[in-house]
Amino acid sequence: MNSMTVKHCLSATIRIVVIALLAVTVAVGLNAQQQNAEAQAPANNGRQYKPSLPIPFSSRWSNADGSKQLAFKIGGVLNQPVGGTHAYYTTGGGLQVGAGHNFNKKLGVMLNFNAAWFGIPGSILNQRLETACWPFVAASSCNVSLNGSRGDIWSFSIDPVYNLVRGENSSVYATGGVGFYHKGTGFQFHSHSSSPGAFNGPDIVTWDTYISNAVGFNAGFGYTHGWFYTEARYVYTANSRRPQSGFPENSAPTTYIPITLGVRY
C-alpha cells in the first residue's frame, strides 16, 4: 500500500471517528434532558407525564385575544331634558337593558332598549286643567288634578362600542348609534269634587294622549369597573312637527341626556 493510500484511509477514519463522537455526545445530552424532565414532572395516576404544546385561549364563547364574545348590561337611568325639550319635560327616571357581541377587546356592538320617563311642568298642567274644566266649571272650583300626567320615550338602538382605554379591570369607552324612538305624552286627571257640573267620583281618567315615532341618534362615553358601569349620552330624536296637534310639543324634535348606572357582563 503506498503512502497516498494510507493517508486517505487515515483521513477517512478520523472523519468517521469525529462524526461518531459528535453523534454520541448529542445523544447523551438529549437523554440527560429527558431524564431530568421525567424526574421533575409530577405523577399522573402512575402514567408518565408528557409535556404538551400550549393551547390558544379561544373557545366558542371567547375571542382569540381572550375577550368575551357575549355582552349584557342593565341599569337605572336619570334622564335630563335639554334644549327646547326642557320647556315641556322635567327630569325623570328610566331603565336600560342591552345585549350584544364583542369582536375583540377594542370593538363591540350592543342592541339597547331604553325606557325614559319625564315629568311635565306645572305651567303646562295648569293650562290643560283650565281646558279640561272650562266646559263645566271654572278651573278654580273644578278640584281636578293632573298628577298622573307624564311623558314617555322608549327606544331600540344599535350602538357600536369602542374601548378607548382598557386596563386589567376597568375601561373607558365611546359609544353611539341609531334607533327607533317612540314618544308619548299623556294627561290624566283625578276628580275630587261632587259639585254640580264637576267631574264626580275617584276614577282616574286619561284625558288626552299624544304619540310620535321617529328615528333617533345618540352618542356618549362610559366607564366600567369590574361588574359595574356608568355612562352618559346625548340623545336626539328627529320627530316631525305637527302644529295642528292638540299638544304640538310631543311631535317636536327631542333632546335629552340619560345618565346610567348599572351592572354588566
Secondary structure, DSSP 8 states (H G I E B T S, - for coil): --HHHHHHHHHHHHHHHHHHHHHHHHHHHHHHHHHHHHHHS--BTTB---------S-BTTB-TTS-BSEEEEEEEEEEEE-GGGGGT-B-EEEEEEEEEEESSSSEEEEEEEEEEEEB--HHHHHHHHHHHHTTTS-GGGT-EE-TT-EEEEEEEEEEEEEEEEE-SSEEEEEEEEEEEEEEEEEEEEEE---STTS--SS-EEEEEEEEEEEEEEEEEEEEEETTEEEEEEEEEE-----TTSSSGGGGS-EEEEEEEEEEE-
